[in-house]
Each structure stands twice: as structure tokens, then as C-alpha cells.
């Protein structure tokens, strides 16, 4: 016997699909120099010595610099102080607007795309993990999408701006386009 689906697609009507959903949005500013959270690298774990030395397992080690540790701590501390309750356990959309400190050779109009700045996805990954550490979200796997440009972007901070990140969290509700044309799931029929 199959378990019932948590969402009954057969019961959704046109009025439900086009209904306005009342929602919340949480916004937070974090001062500091955003730092990318790098990729994980395999590191062999050895046993034995000399000719008997062999790899017994591979551990995944996350690259983390002091700059990243300071940045994640700043995000976690600020978020922990600002979050009003228990960790959020619903699917969410995340926006991260990064203002990167200007480098000495930065010209007006430049985008922060050098290797010292990091990928946008790596900058976002550091914020996701810090929000989990702070107890804002239950798990970063609940972030199912990102808000579009300019709510998820990186640029150099102007001379009159403080470097940091503007973080936005919103619940991810089903949208009509997501369900349009979708057939109900095939359910196994049990003989009566």
C-alpha cells in the first residue's frame, strides 16, 4: 500500500493556483568582508608504515581560511541575535546581496570577478552554513531556490557604503507555473 502524498494534486483548483499567498520576508544586514566557502577536497587517510602503508579511507576536507571563519562568525552572530524564534523548517528562497570591499586597483564600473573575491555560489554557500549554525534554518538543504538579480548578486561597495551582505529569506510557496500542465502522480491500485 502506498502512502498518501502530502499534497493532493487532484484537489488543487484554478482558484487555488491563482490565489494570492500571504507571506513573510526576513531581512538582515551583516557588516564585514564577505568570504567564499571553497570546495571540498579529498584527503587520503593512511594506515600502516613502509611497504604496508595503504589508504584506508578518503576524508572530504573543506577548505577554510581565517577570512572565511571571521565572515561566517559575523553572519552567525548577527543572525542569531536577529532571528525571532526557533529554526525555520520550511522550504525557503534565499537572497544574498554582497558588497565586496574595493581593492586598490579597482576602477569605477568594475565587477568583482577576480580570483580573490570568489564565485557567487561559494559566497552564498558560506552564508547558508552560517544561517544553519546560527539556528535560523534547520538545514541548508531547505533552501530550494535563490532570489534573482539584484537580490542575489555581488558588486564592489561604493566609497560611501559599508562592505557586507544584505540577506533575505522568504518561504517558497508553490507557484502556478510550477504546477501548470502537471499530471497527477500514478498511484498503485490495490485489488479489493
CNS distance restraints for C-alpha pairs under 8 A (distance, minus, plus):
assign (resid   1 and name CA) (resid 188 and name CA) 7.70 0.50 0.50
assign (resid   1 and name CA) (resid 190 and name CA) 6.94 0.50 0.50
assign (resid   2 and name CA) (resid 187 and name CA) 7.48 0.50 0.50
assign (resid   2 and name CA) (resid 188 and name CA) 6.98 0.50 0.50
assign (resid   8 and name CA) (resid  12 and name CA) 7.08 0.50 0.50
assign (resid   9 and name CA) (resid 184 and name CA) 5.83 0.50 0.50
assign (resid  10 and name CA) (resid 184 and name CA) 6.46 0.50 0.50
assign (resid  12 and name CA) (resid  16 and name CA) 6.03 0.50 0.50
assign (resid  12 and name CA) (resid  17 and name CA) 7.01 0.50 0.50
assign (resid  13 and name CA) (resid  17 and name CA) 6.45 0.50 0.50
assign (resid  14 and name CA) (resid  18 and name CA) 6.36 0.50 0.50
assign (resid  15 and name CA) (resid  19 and name CA) 5.85 0.50 0.50
assign (resid  17 and name CA) (resid 175 and name CA) 6.96 0.50 0.50
assign (resid  17 and name CA) (resid 176 and name CA) 5.01 0.50 0.50
assign (resid  18 and name CA) (resid 176 and name CA) 6.40 0.50 0.50
assign (resid  21 and name CA) (resid 173 and name CA) 7.98 0.50 0.50
assign (resid  23 and name CA) (resid 170 and name CA) 7.67 0.50 0.50
assign (resid  23 and name CA) (resid 171 and name CA) 7.16 0.50 0.50
assign (resid  24 and name CA) (resid 170 and name CA) 6.24 0.50 0.50
assign (resid  24 and name CA) (resid 171 and name CA) 7.14 0.50 0.50
assign (resid  25 and name CA) (resid 168 and name CA) 6.91 0.50 0.50
assign (resid  25 and name CA) (resid 169 and name CA) 5.78 0.50 0.50
assign (resid  25 and name CA) (resid 170 and name CA) 4.76 0.50 0.50
assign (resid  25 and name CA) (resid 171 and name CA) 7.55 0.50 0.50
assign (resid  26 and name CA) (resid 168 and name CA) 5.63 0.50 0.50
assign (resid  26 and name CA) (resid 169 and name CA) 5.14 0.50 0.50
assign (resid  26 and name CA) (resid 170 and name CA) 6.55 0.50 0.50
assign (resid  27 and name CA) (resid 166 and name CA) 7.11 0.50 0.50
assign (resid  27 and name CA) (resid 167 and name CA) 5.58 0.50 0.50
assign (resid  27 and name CA) (resid 168 and name CA) 4.52 0.50 0.50
assign (resid  27 and name CA) (resid 169 and name CA) 6.55 0.50 0.50
assign (resid  28 and name CA) (resid  79 and name CA) 7.19 0.50 0.50
assign (resid  28 and name CA) (resid  82 and name CA) 7.66 0.50 0.50
assign (resid  28 and name CA) (resid 166 and name CA) 5.78 0.50 0.50
assign (resid  28 and name CA) (resid 167 and name CA) 5.06 0.50 0.50
assign (resid  28 and name CA) (resid 168 and name CA) 6.56 0.50 0.50
assign (resid  29 and name CA) (resid 164 and name CA) 7.27 0.50 0.50
assign (resid  29 and name CA) (resid 165 and name CA) 5.79 0.50 0.50
assign (resid  29 and name CA) (resid 166 and name CA) 4.56 0.50 0.50
assign (resid  29 and name CA) (resid 167 and name CA) 6.22 0.50 0.50
assign (resid  30 and name CA) (resid  74 and name CA) 6.97 0.50 0.50
assign (resid  30 and name CA) (resid  75 and name CA) 6.00 0.50 0.50
assign (resid  30 and name CA) (resid  78 and name CA) 6.54 0.50 0.50
assign (resid  30 and name CA) (resid 164 and name CA) 5.43 0.50 0.50
assign (resid  30 and name CA) (resid 165 and name CA) 5.28 0.50 0.50
assign (resid  30 and name CA) (resid 166 and name CA) 6.53 0.50 0.50
assign (resid  30 and name CA) (resid 167 and name CA) 7.82 0.50 0.50
assign (resid  31 and name CA) (resid  74 and name CA) 7.52 0.50 0.50
assign (resid  31 and name CA) (resid 162 and name CA) 6.93 0.50 0.50
assign (resid  31 and name CA) (resid 163 and name CA) 6.21 0.50 0.50
assign (resid  31 and name CA) (resid 164 and name CA) 4.42 0.50 0.50
assign (resid  31 and name CA) (resid 165 and name CA) 6.76 0.50 0.50
assign (resid  32 and name CA) (resid  71 and name CA) 6.72 0.50 0.50
assign (resid  32 and name CA) (resid  74 and name CA) 7.26 0.50 0.50
assign (resid  32 and name CA) (resid 162 and name CA) 7.85 0.50 0.50
assign (resid  32 and name CA) (resid 163 and name CA) 5.67 0.50 0.50
assign (resid  32 and name CA) (resid 164 and name CA) 4.66 0.50 0.50
assign (resid  32 and name CA) (resid 165 and name CA) 7.80 0.50 0.50
assign (resid  33 and name CA) (resid  71 and name CA) 6.63 0.50 0.50
assign (resid  33 and name CA) (resid 100 and name CA) 6.40 0.50 0.50
assign (resid  33 and name CA) (resid 101 and name CA) 6.43 0.50 0.50
assign (resid  33 and name CA) (resid 163 and name CA) 5.86 0.50 0.50
assign (resid  33 and name CA) (resid 164 and name CA) 5.62 0.50 0.50
assign (resid  34 and name CA) (resid  68 and name CA) 7.71 0.50 0.50
assign (resid  34 and name CA) (resid  71 and name CA) 5.94 0.50 0.50
assign (resid  34 and name CA) (resid  98 and name CA) 6.96 0.50 0.50
assign (resid  34 and name CA) (resid  99 and name CA) 7.66 0.50 0.50
assign (resid  34 and name CA) (resid 100 and name CA) 6.46 0.50 0.50
assign (resid  34 and name CA) (resid 123 and name CA) 6.93 0.50 0.50
assign (resid  34 and name CA) (resid 163 and name CA) 7.73 0.50 0.50
assign (resid  34 and name CA) (resid 164 and name CA) 5.98 0.50 0.50
assign (resid  34 and name CA) (resid 165 and name CA) 7.10 0.50 0.50
assign (resid  35 and name CA) (resid  67 and name CA) 6.25 0.50 0.50
assign (resid  35 and name CA) (resid  68 and name CA) 5.04 0.50 0.50
assign (resid  35 and name CA) (resid  71 and name CA) 6.14 0.50 0.50
assign (resid  35 and name CA) (resid 117 and name CA) 7.20 0.50 0.50
assign (resid  35 and name CA) (resid 118 and name CA) 7.37 0.50 0.50
assign (resid  35 and name CA) (resid 123 and name CA) 6.05 0.50 0.50
assign (resid  35 and name CA) (resid 126 and name CA) 7.48 0.50 0.50
assign (resid  36 and name CA) (resid  68 and name CA) 6.58 0.50 0.50
assign (resid  36 and name CA) (resid 117 and name CA) 7.22 0.50 0.50
assign (resid  36 and name CA) (resid 118 and name CA) 5.37 0.50 0.50
assign (resid  36 and name CA) (resid 119 and name CA) 6.94 0.50 0.50
assign (resid  36 and name CA) (resid 120 and name CA) 7.82 0.50 0.50
assign (resid  36 and name CA) (resid 122 and name CA) 4.78 0.50 0.50
assign (resid  36 and name CA) (resid 123 and name CA) 4.19 0.50 0.50
assign (resid  36 and name CA) (resid 124 and name CA) 7.65 0.50 0.50
assign (resid  36 and name CA) (resid 125 and name CA) 7.55 0.50 0.50
assign (resid  36 and name CA) (resid 126 and name CA) 6.29 0.50 0.50
assign (resid  37 and name CA) (resid  63 and name CA) 7.25 0.50 0.50
assign (resid  37 and name CA) (resid  64 and name CA) 6.70 0.50 0.50
assign (resid  37 and name CA) (resid  68 and name CA) 6.57 0.50 0.50
assign (resid  37 and name CA) (resid 122 and name CA) 5.01 0.50 0.50
assign (resid  37 and name CA) (resid 123 and name CA) 6.09 0.50 0.50
assign (resid  37 and name CA) (resid 125 and name CA) 6.17 0.50 0.50
assign (resid  37 and name CA) (resid 126 and name CA) 5.06 0.50 0.50
assign (resid  38 and name CA) (resid  62 and name CA) 6.89 0.50 0.50
assign (resid  38 and name CA) (resid  63 and name CA) 5.54 0.50 0.50
assign (resid  38 and name CA) (resid  64 and name CA) 6.95 0.50 0.50
assign (resid  38 and name CA) (resid 122 and name CA) 6.07 0.50 0.50
assign (resid  39 and name CA) (resid  62 and name CA) 6.27 0.50 0.50
assign (resid  39 and name CA) (resid  63 and name CA) 6.53 0.50 0.50
assign (resid  39 and name CA) (resid 122 and name CA) 7.91 0.50 0.50
assign (resid  40 and name CA) (resid  60 and name CA) 5.87 0.50 0.50
assign (resid  40 and name CA) (resid  61 and name CA) 5.37 0.50 0.50
assign (resid  40 and name CA) (resid  62 and name CA) 4.34 0.50 0.50
assign (resid  40 and name CA) (resid  63 and name CA) 6.30 0.50 0.50
assign (resid  41 and name CA) (resid  60 and name CA) 5.51 0.50 0.50
assign (resid  41 and name CA) (resid  61 and name CA) 5.30 0.50 0.50
assign (resid  41 and name CA) (resid  62 and name CA) 6.35 0.50 0.50
assign (resid  41 and name CA) (resid  63 and name CA) 7.47 0.50 0.50
assign (resid  42 and name CA) (resid  58 and name CA) 6.11 0.50 0.50
assign (resid  42 and name CA) (resid  59 and name CA) 5.75 0.50 0.50
assign (resid  42 and name CA) (resid  60 and name CA) 4.66 0.50 0.50
assign (resid  42 and name CA) (resid  61 and name CA) 6.20 0.50 0.50
assign (resid  43 and name CA) (resid  58 and name CA) 5.57 0.50 0.50
assign (resid  43 and name CA) (resid  59 and name CA) 5.19 0.50 0.50
assign (resid  43 and name CA) (resid  60 and name CA) 6.11 0.50 0.50
assign (resid  43 and name CA) (resid  61 and name CA) 6.55 0.50 0.50
assign (resid  44 and name CA) (resid  55 and name CA) 6.15 0.50 0.50
assign (resid  44 and name CA) (resid  56 and name CA) 7.66 0.50 0.50
assign (resid  44 and name CA) (resid  57 and name CA) 6.15 0.50 0.50
assign (resid  44 and name CA) (resid  58 and name CA) 4.56 0.50 0.50
assign (resid  44 and name CA) (resid  59 and name CA) 6.27 0.50 0.50
assign (resid  45 and name CA) (resid  55 and name CA) 5.65 0.50 0.50
assign (resid  45 and name CA) (resid  56 and name CA) 5.87 0.50 0.50
assign (resid  45 and name CA) (resid  57 and name CA) 5.37 0.50 0.50
assign (resid  45 and name CA) (resid  58 and name CA) 5.83 0.50 0.50
assign (resid  45 and name CA) (resid  59 and name CA) 6.90 0.50 0.50
assign (resid  46 and name CA) (resid  53 and name CA) 6.54 0.50 0.50
assign (resid  46 and name CA) (resid  54 and name CA) 5.46 0.50 0.50
assign (resid  46 and name CA) (resid  55 and name CA) 4.44 0.50 0.50
assign (resid  46 and name CA) (resid  56 and name CA) 5.66 0.50 0.50
assign (resid  46 and name CA) (resid  57 and name CA) 7.40 0.50 0.50
assign (resid  47 and name CA) (resid  53 and name CA) 5.62 0.50 0.50
assign (resid  47 and name CA) (resid  54 and name CA) 5.57 0.50 0.50
assign (resid  47 and name CA) (resid  55 and name CA) 6.37 0.50 0.50
assign (resid  47 and name CA) (resid  56 and name CA) 6.29 0.50 0.50
assign (resid  48 and name CA) (resid  52 and name CA) 5.37 0.50 0.50
assign (resid  48 and name CA) (resid  53 and name CA) 4.27 0.50 0.50
assign (resid  48 and name CA) (resid  54 and name CA) 6.48 0.50 0.50
assign (resid  49 and name CA) (resid  53 and name CA) 4.52 0.50 0.50
assign (resid  64 and name CA) (resid  68 and name CA) 6.07 0.50 0.50
assign (resid  64 and name CA) (resid  69 and name CA) 6.96 0.50 0.50
assign (resid  65 and name CA) (resid  69 and name CA) 6.37 0.50 0.50
assign (resid  66 and name CA) (resid  70 and name CA) 6.20 0.50 0.50
assign (resid  67 and name CA) (resid  71 and name CA) 6.22 0.50 0.50
assign (resid  68 and name CA) (resid  72 and name CA) 6.05 0.50 0.50
assign (resid  68 and name CA) (resid 126 and name CA) 7.69 0.50 0.50
assign (resid  69 and name CA) (resid  73 and name CA) 6.07 0.50 0.50
assign (resid  70 and name CA) (resid  74 and name CA) 6.18 0.50 0.50
assign (resid  71 and name CA) (resid  75 and name CA) 6.28 0.50 0.50
assign (resid  72 and name CA) (resid  76 and name CA) 5.97 0.50 0.50
assign (resid  72 and name CA) (resid 126 and name CA) 6.41 0.50 0.50
assign (resid  72 and name CA) (resid 127 and name CA) 6.76 0.50 0.50
assign (resid  72 and name CA) (resid 129 and name CA) 7.83 0.50 0.50
assign (resid  72 and name CA) (resid 130 and name CA) 5.29 0.50 0.50
assign (resid  73 and name CA) (resid  77 and name CA) 5.91 0.50 0.50
assign (resid  73 and name CA) (resid 130 and name CA) 7.17 0.50 0.50
assign (resid  74 and name CA) (resid  78 and name CA) 6.08 0.50 0.50
assign (resid  75 and name CA) (resid  79 and name CA) 5.93 0.50 0.50
assign (resid  75 and name CA) (resid 127 and name CA) 6.84 0.50 0.50
assign (resid  75 and name CA) (resid 130 and name CA) 6.02 0.50 0.50
assign (resid  75 and name CA) (resid 131 and name CA) 7.23 0.50 0.50
assign (resid  76 and name CA) (resid  80 and name CA) 5.90 0.50 0.50
assign (resid  76 and name CA) (resid 130 and name CA) 4.96 0.50 0.50
assign (resid  76 and name CA) (resid 131 and name CA) 5.92 0.50 0.50
assign (resid  76 and name CA) (resid 133 and name CA) 6.32 0.50 0.50
assign (resid  76 and name CA) (resid 134 and name CA) 4.64 0.50 0.50
assign (resid  77 and name CA) (resid  81 and name CA) 6.30 0.50 0.50
assign (resid  77 and name CA) (resid 134 and name CA) 6.73 0.50 0.50
assign (resid  78 and name CA) (resid  82 and name CA) 6.29 0.50 0.50
assign (resid  79 and name CA) (resid  83 and name CA) 5.80 0.50 0.50
assign (resid  79 and name CA) (resid 131 and name CA) 6.80 0.50 0.50
assign (resid  79 and name CA) (resid 134 and name CA) 6.22 0.50 0.50
assign (resid  79 and name CA) (resid 136 and name CA) 6.99 0.50 0.50
assign (resid  80 and name CA) (resid 134 and name CA) 4.94 0.50 0.50
assign (resid  80 and name CA) (resid 135 and name CA) 6.61 0.50 0.50
assign (resid  80 and name CA) (resid 136 and name CA) 6.86 0.50 0.50
assign (resid  83 and name CA) (resid 136 and name CA) 6.22 0.50 0.50
assign (resid  86 and name CA) (resid 135 and name CA) 7.16 0.50 0.50
assign (resid  86 and name CA) (resid 136 and name CA) 7.14 0.50 0.50
assign (resid  87 and name CA) (resid 135 and name CA) 5.07 0.50 0.50
assign (resid  87 and name CA) (resid 136 and name CA) 4.58 0.50 0.50
assign (resid  87 and name CA) (resid 137 and name CA) 4.64 0.50 0.50
assign (resid  87 and name CA) (resid 138 and name CA) 5.30 0.50 0.50
assign (resid  88 and name CA) (resid 136 and name CA) 6.02 0.50 0.50
assign (resid  88 and name CA) (resid 137 and name CA) 4.58 0.50 0.50
assign (resid  88 and name CA) (resid 138 and name CA) 5.78 0.50 0.50
assign (resid  89 and name CA) (resid 137 and name CA) 6.25 0.50 0.50
assign (resid  89 and name CA) (resid 138 and name CA) 5.32 0.50 0.50
assign (resid  89 and name CA) (resid 139 and name CA) 7.56 0.50 0.50
assign (resid  89 and name CA) (resid 142 and name CA) 7.21 0.50 0.50
assign (resid  90 and name CA) (resid 142 and name CA) 6.50 0.50 0.50
assign (resid  90 and name CA) (resid 171 and name CA) 6.82 0.50 0.50
assign (resid  90 and name CA) (resid 172 and name CA) 7.92 0.50 0.50
assign (resid  91 and name CA) (resid 142 and name CA) 4.68 0.50 0.50
assign (resid  91 and name CA) (resid 143 and name CA) 5.77 0.50 0.50
assign (resid  91 and name CA) (resid 144 and name CA) 6.15 0.50 0.50
assign (resid  91 and name CA) (resid 171 and name CA) 5.98 0.50 0.50
assign (resid  91 and name CA) (resid 172 and name CA) 5.49 0.50 0.50
assign (resid  92 and name CA) (resid 142 and name CA) 6.12 0.50 0.50
assign (resid  92 and name CA) (resid 143 and name CA) 4.79 0.50 0.50
assign (resid  92 and name CA) (resid 144 and name CA) 5.95 0.50 0.50
assign (resid  92 and name CA) (resid 145 and name CA) 7.05 0.50 0.50
assign (resid  92 and name CA) (resid 169 and name CA) 6.58 0.50 0.50
assign (resid  92 and name CA) (resid 170 and name CA) 5.49 0.50 0.50
assign (resid  92 and name CA) (resid 171 and name CA) 4.25 0.50 0.50
assign (resid  92 and name CA) (resid 172 and name CA) 4.69 0.50 0.50
assign (resid  93 and name CA) (resid 143 and name CA) 5.68 0.50 0.50
assign (resid  93 and name CA) (resid 144 and name CA) 6.09 0.50 0.50
assign (resid  93 and name CA) (resid 145 and name CA) 4.89 0.50 0.50
assign (resid  93 and name CA) (resid 146 and name CA) 5.19 0.50 0.50
assign (resid  93 and name CA) (resid 147 and name CA) 6.28 0.50 0.50
assign (resid  93 and name CA) (resid 169 and name CA) 5.80 0.50 0.50
assign (resid  93 and name CA) (resid 170 and name CA) 5.21 0.50 0.50
assign (resid  93 and name CA) (resid 171 and name CA) 6.01 0.50 0.50
assign (resid  93 and name CA) (resid 172 and name CA) 5.66 0.50 0.50
assign (resid  94 and name CA) (resid 143 and name CA) 6.65 0.50 0.50
assign (resid  94 and name CA) (resid 145 and name CA) 6.54 0.50 0.50
assign (resid  94 and name CA) (resid 146 and name CA) 4.81 0.50 0.50
assign (resid  94 and name CA) (resid 147 and name CA) 5.85 0.50 0.50
assign (resid  94 and name CA) (resid 152 and name CA) 7.90 0.50 0.50
assign (resid  94 and name CA) (resid 167 and name CA) 7.34 0.50 0.50
assign (resid  94 and name CA) (resid 168 and name CA) 5.71 0.50 0.50
assign (resid  94 and name CA) (resid 169 and name CA) 4.88 0.50 0.50
assign (resid  94 and name CA) (resid 170 and name CA) 6.69 0.50 0.50
assign (resid  95 and name CA) (resid 146 and name CA) 5.69 0.50 0.50
assign (resid  95 and name CA) (resid 147 and name CA) 4.92 0.50 0.50
assign (resid  95 and name CA) (resid 148 and name CA) 7.51 0.50 0.50
assign (resid  95 and name CA) (resid 151 and name CA) 5.10 0.50 0.50
assign (resid  95 and name CA) (resid 152 and name CA) 4.78 0.50 0.50
assign (resid  95 and name CA) (resid 166 and name CA) 7.83 0.50 0.50
assign (resid  95 and name CA) (resid 167 and name CA) 5.66 0.50 0.50
assign (resid  95 and name CA) (resid 168 and name CA) 4.81 0.50 0.50
assign (resid  95 and name CA) (resid 169 and name CA) 6.53 0.50 0.50
assign (resid  96 and name CA) (resid 124 and name CA) 6.65 0.50 0.50
assign (resid  96 and name CA) (resid 151 and name CA) 6.01 0.50 0.50
assign (resid  96 and name CA) (resid 152 and name CA) 4.63 0.50 0.50
assign (resid  96 and name CA) (resid 153 and name CA) 6.52 0.50 0.50
assign (resid  96 and name CA) (resid 165 and name CA) 6.32 0.50 0.50
assign (resid  96 and name CA) (resid 166 and name CA) 5.70 0.50 0.50
assign (resid  96 and name CA) (resid 167 and name CA) 4.72 0.50 0.50
assign (resid  96 and name CA) (resid 168 and name CA) 6.49 0.50 0.50
assign (resid  97 and name CA) (resid 150 and name CA) 6.92 0.50 0.50
assign (resid  97 and name CA) (resid 151 and name CA) 5.43 0.50 0.50
assign (resid  97 and name CA) (resid 152 and name CA) 5.05 0.50 0.50
assign (resid  97 and name CA) (resid 153 and name CA) 4.96 0.50 0.50
assign (resid  97 and name CA) (resid 154 and name CA) 5.91 0.50 0.50
assign (resid  97 and name CA) (resid 165 and name CA) 5.43 0.50 0.50
assign (resid  97 and name CA) (resid 166 and name CA) 5.03 0.50 0.50
assign (resid  97 and name CA) (resid 167 and name CA) 6.59 0.50 0.50
assign (resid  98 and name CA) (resid 152 and name CA) 7.76 0.50 0.50
assign (resid  98 and name CA) (resid 153 and name CA) 6.11 0.50 0.50
assign (resid  98 and name CA) (resid 154 and name CA) 4.52 0.50 0.50
assign (resid  98 and name CA) (resid 155 and name CA) 6.39 0.50 0.50
assign (resid  98 and name CA) (resid 163 and name CA) 7.70 0.50 0.50
assign (resid  98 and name CA) (resid 164 and name CA) 5.98 0.50 0.50
assign (resid  98 and name CA) (resid 165 and name CA) 4.44 0.50 0.50
assign (resid  98 and name CA) (resid 166 and name CA) 6.60 0.50 0.50
assign (resid  99 and name CA) (resid 154 and name CA) 5.98 0.50 0.50
assign (resid  99 and name CA) (resid 155 and name CA) 5.33 0.50 0.50
assign (resid  99 and name CA) (resid 156 and name CA) 5.31 0.50 0.50
assign (resid  99 and name CA) (resid 157 and name CA) 4.80 0.50 0.50
assign (resid  99 and name CA) (resid 162 and name CA) 7.56 0.50 0.50
assign (resid  99 and name CA) (resid 163 and name CA) 4.88 0.50 0.50
assign (resid  99 and name CA) (resid 164 and name CA) 5.23 0.50 0.50
assign (resid  99 and name CA) (resid 165 and name CA) 5.98 0.50 0.50
assign (resid 100 and name CA) (resid 112 and name CA) 7.26 0.50 0.50
assign (resid 100 and name CA) (resid 117 and name CA) 7.65 0.50 0.50
assign (resid 100 and name CA) (resid 154 and name CA) 6.94 0.50 0.50
assign (resid 100 and name CA) (resid 155 and name CA) 5.96 0.50 0.50
assign (resid 100 and name CA) (resid 156 and name CA) 4.60 0.50 0.50
assign (resid 100 and name CA) (resid 157 and name CA) 5.51 0.50 0.50
assign (resid 100 and name CA) (resid 163 and name CA) 5.46 0.50 0.50
assign (resid 100 and name CA) (resid 164 and name CA) 6.71 0.50 0.50
assign (resid 101 and name CA) (resid 156 and name CA) 5.93 0.50 0.50
assign (resid 101 and name CA) (resid 157 and name CA) 5.66 0.50 0.50
assign (resid 101 and name CA) (resid 163 and name CA) 5.35 0.50 0.50
assign (resid 102 and name CA) (resid 106 and name CA) 6.18 0.50 0.50
assign (resid 102 and name CA) (resid 156 and name CA) 5.58 0.50 0.50
assign (resid 102 and name CA) (resid 157 and name CA) 6.25 0.50 0.50
assign (resid 102 and name CA) (resid 158 and name CA) 7.63 0.50 0.50
assign (resid 106 and name CA) (resid 110 and name CA) 6.54 0.50 0.50
assign (resid 110 and name CA) (resid 156 and name CA) 7.71 0.50 0.50
assign (resid 111 and name CA) (resid 154 and name CA) 7.91 0.50 0.50
assign (resid 111 and name CA) (resid 155 and name CA) 5.77 0.50 0.50
assign (resid 111 and name CA) (resid 156 and name CA) 6.69 0.50 0.50
assign (resid 112 and name CA) (resid 117 and name CA) 6.34 0.50 0.50
assign (resid 112 and name CA) (resid 154 and name CA) 6.87 0.50 0.50
assign (resid 112 and name CA) (resid 155 and name CA) 5.67 0.50 0.50
assign (resid 112 and name CA) (resid 156 and name CA) 6.13 0.50 0.50
assign (resid 113 and name CA) (resid 117 and name CA) 6.49 0.50 0.50
assign (resid 113 and name CA) (resid 118 and name CA) 7.25 0.50 0.50
assign (resid 113 and name CA) (resid 119 and name CA) 7.62 0.50 0.50
assign (resid 114 and name CA) (resid 118 and name CA) 7.03 0.50 0.50
assign (resid 118 and name CA) (resid 122 and name CA) 6.54 0.50 0.50
assign (resid 118 and name CA) (resid 123 and name CA) 6.81 0.50 0.50
assign (resid 119 and name CA) (resid 123 and name CA) 6.37 0.50 0.50
assign (resid 120 and name CA) (resid 124 and name CA) 6.23 0.50 0.50
assign (resid 120 and name CA) (resid 153 and name CA) 7.03 0.50 0.50
assign (resid 120 and name CA) (resid 154 and name CA) 6.80 0.50 0.50
assign (resid 121 and name CA) (resid 125 and name CA) 6.12 0.50 0.50
assign (resid 122 and name CA) (resid 126 and name CA) 6.52 0.50 0.50
assign (resid 123 and name CA) (resid 127 and name CA) 6.78 0.50 0.50
assign (resid 124 and name CA) (resid 128 and name CA) 6.23 0.50 0.50
assign (resid 125 and name CA) (resid 129 and name CA) 6.34 0.50 0.50
assign (resid 126 and name CA) (resid 130 and name CA) 6.20 0.50 0.50
assign (resid 127 and name CA) (resid 131 and name CA) 6.13 0.50 0.50
assign (resid 128 and name CA) (resid 132 and name CA) 6.47 0.50 0.50
assign (resid 128 and name CA) (resid 140 and name CA) 5.75 0.50 0.50
assign (resid 129 and name CA) (resid 133 and name CA) 6.22 0.50 0.50
assign (resid 129 and name CA) (resid 140 and name CA) 6.57 0.50 0.50
assign (resid 130 and name CA) (resid 134 and name CA) 6.07 0.50 0.50
assign (resid 131 and name CA) (resid 135 and name CA) 6.37 0.50 0.50
assign (resid 131 and name CA) (resid 136 and name CA) 5.34 0.50 0.50
assign (resid 131 and name CA) (resid 137 and name CA) 6.09 0.50 0.50
assign (resid 131 and name CA) (resid 140 and name CA) 7.90 0.50 0.50
assign (resid 132 and name CA) (resid 136 and name CA) 5.91 0.50 0.50
assign (resid 132 and name CA) (resid 137 and name CA) 5.08 0.50 0.50
assign (resid 132 and name CA) (resid 138 and name CA) 6.12 0.50 0.50
assign (resid 132 and name CA) (resid 139 and name CA) 5.80 0.50 0.50
assign (resid 132 and name CA) (resid 140 and name CA) 6.37 0.50 0.50
assign (resid 137 and name CA) (resid 142 and name CA) 7.90 0.50 0.50
assign (resid 138 and name CA) (resid 142 and name CA) 7.68 0.50 0.50
assign (resid 144 and name CA) (resid 172 and name CA) 7.43 0.50 0.50
assign (resid 145 and name CA) (resid 172 and name CA) 7.93 0.50 0.50
assign (resid 146 and name CA) (resid 152 and name CA) 6.88 0.50 0.50
assign (resid 147 and name CA) (resid 151 and name CA) 5.70 0.50 0.50
assign (resid 147 and name CA) (resid 152 and name CA) 5.86 0.50 0.50
assign (resid 148 and name CA) (resid 152 and name CA) 5.64 0.50 0.50
assign (resid 149 and name CA) (resid 153 and name CA) 5.96 0.50 0.50
assign (resid 151 and name CA) (resid 168 and name CA) 7.79 0.50 0.50
assign (resid 156 and name CA) (resid 163 and name CA) 7.99 0.50 0.50
assign (resid 157 and name CA) (resid 161 and name CA) 5.51 0.50 0.50
assign (resid 157 and name CA) (resid 162 and name CA) 6.56 0.50 0.50
assign (resid 157 and name CA) (resid 163 and name CA) 5.65 0.50 0.50
assign (resid 158 and name CA) (resid 162 and name CA) 7.95 0.50 0.50
assign (resid 174 and name CA) (resid 178 and name CA) 6.63 0.50 0.50
assign (resid 174 and name CA) (resid 179 and name CA) 7.60 0.50 0.50
assign (resid 175 and name CA) (resid 179 and name CA) 6.95 0.50 0.50
assign (resid 176 and name CA) (resid 180 and name CA) 5.98 0.50 0.50
